[in-house]
Amino acid sequence: MQYIVDITRTHAGYEDAVVRNFLESIDRKSSDHIEILLTDRQYVIASLDESNLALTTFPATAGEAKIAATVTDRVVSSLVDGEYVTVASFRPLIKQQVESLSLNQSHRVKFIPLAEFAPTATTASTKSWPHDFMPREEAISHLLATLAHFGGPVRKTDIRGYLQTRDPKFRKQIGTFAAQPKFISHLVSLAQEEDLLVQEPFGDPNPYISLTPVGRQRARVEFGDLSKREDRKPNPVQRESRTSGSTRRSDDFINVLKSAGLGPFQQVRLTIYEEIERLVKEQQPTPPKLIRDAVHAARESWTQSQEEKPLPWAKIREFFISLVNRHQVLLSSGKPVSHSWSEAESRVDSLADEWKTRLDGELICFLLASKVKLSLADIADISGALYNSRRDEYFDRVLYVVQWLLREGRVEESSDGVLSLSLPKEEGVTAAGNSGQGSTG
């Protein structure tokens, strides 16, 4: 039996529960093959540790038609091989296509609506807080420390980023209590029951969270005098976020970068990185040909949903030219080369060590040069801006890039965790944060 389980429309945090509920409902045999379809923004399924399960990942931007076409191909292939096949999905189009295929193969093809295996999204009562995960009062203390660190109202979606820097238990890892739906809401409700914080506006799915007088007093007792932090004014990016209502810090970071022609084109930047690496290894092209062909290859593989605006590929090419010239990671016979008239015929035969980290670091340095305040509390938003995802792997990637910048002396950290540029004057830092041409670290 072949099972195809399409969870690409499953709500974040419910993926593992849906798969487990489905697997528990079927009478599996050791010879059965089960394929899980998901997107690259979804969490890896813990159940996939089993040997007869396979994982197929689609870009988060993949349209329903592409996913449905993949399912159809799988079903037809299974039928040709003489297999029985069951498809489970939330998508009406897939249901329609599978049922069409079953018209002449009704005994061998079956569709199951996946909605019946989705858990109900209800907020757990405070009585169910598991002591073995973390004592309730300890968890509340971590939350108070987080709000104290921000020094003012903070979006609920930004809380986890700082919590997990205090204790890795707060990371959203499948199979843990912290990965349960509404986990942060549950934690917030614990503190709210003790009158330690308030949510504004009430009823908003992503409200601002701030300490009450009682909460501030308890934070003072546990973490010291917060008067300086309470009087601290938000930086311009924070003020814009709070007055716009729906704008996130990550959106503001993107706008700062866009205003200078620095992308960040987070939807395709990492794909183009991979194409650059491939082309250098296979062809050793010139800088102009390398950038042109890498962007073209990414464009050929890009799948756009009907709701999305077309990507500005010409601007993406200009962005990459600017990026590799800001920090010259392209090497020819061990020497850095730029995308320029004078070096247009040079052959790029290798890339600088940590070249992707260097380029991502340029984007962070530009934000700092643009007077954007960045601290540990902003990691999730930096991850969203640079990588189009707040998943743990990208959270960790931001940490790695910043730690590399610290080691290289590109940035420094103040006593309250705020980053700033620290390049020596002789390297010629400009107002745009350019670290000088030809630098490879």
C-alpha angles and dihedrals in degrees: 000000000000118000121193113191113189110196097162090118096046115122115253112271095024098077098097094043092051093050093046093048091050095047091049090054097058131071099238125196125201090247094056118109118215123192121192117204115202141147129256090250093061126089121259111261114246090209089067090083086089116099098231095055123092131193126217116185126201127193110265087242094056111127125234091250093060093048091046090050090053091051091049091051090050092050094048091047091051092050091050088053090051094249129144111235135198122191123198121188146142092225120103092205092057090047090052095048095045092049089050090054090049093059092090096023102042093145093052104038126059135172123206122190106236094205092084090064096053114108118237112261102233128148111246118239117253089246089069096060103130113234091199089063093052133318111269095238092049091053091049090050090054089051092050090049089052094052090045090053092054090050094211145021113336132188113256091233090059095056100081093057092066095034091062091052087059096045127003089217087081092063114114099245119161113254095027128105090243089064093058116116113265092016094142091044088052092051092046090051090055091057093041091056088060091049091246098129145011134218121222130223094026113230095022110133089223106030129171112261121210138168122260119222087264091051093048091050093051090047090052091052093048102035108021135251111345097181094110092048093047090054092048112115119226116251119250093266091053092048092051091050093052096047095046092058098208101040117108126208088247090059090052091051090051091050092052090053093043092053089063096042091254100131110196086199088183091177093069108010095097091047090054089049088058092048091051090052092048095048094048090052096045105033112011089217129186117268095258093047092045094055093040095050095042092054091044092052091050090049092052092053095041116113115198126198120226091248095057128089115240113266115249097240094179089056091046089056091049090049093055092047089053093045097051089046093051090057113015105222095154111099132196114190088341095308124110116249131190135215094259144122093257095052099033092116097047116117115234102218100162145008130236119263111272088008095160091049090050093053094046087047090058089060092052091047090052091054089052092047087052090060095254111152113229126186139154088278089066098055094103091050093047088051091051092048098045101033105022089236140080095203118134094255091059093041086056091046091057089050090051094049093049092046089051090051089051092050091048091050093241093124137016134208124230124220091266093051099259117142127225136172115267106178116147113255093240091066089067104237110196129207087262092059096250109168095204130272121282097025116146097168 
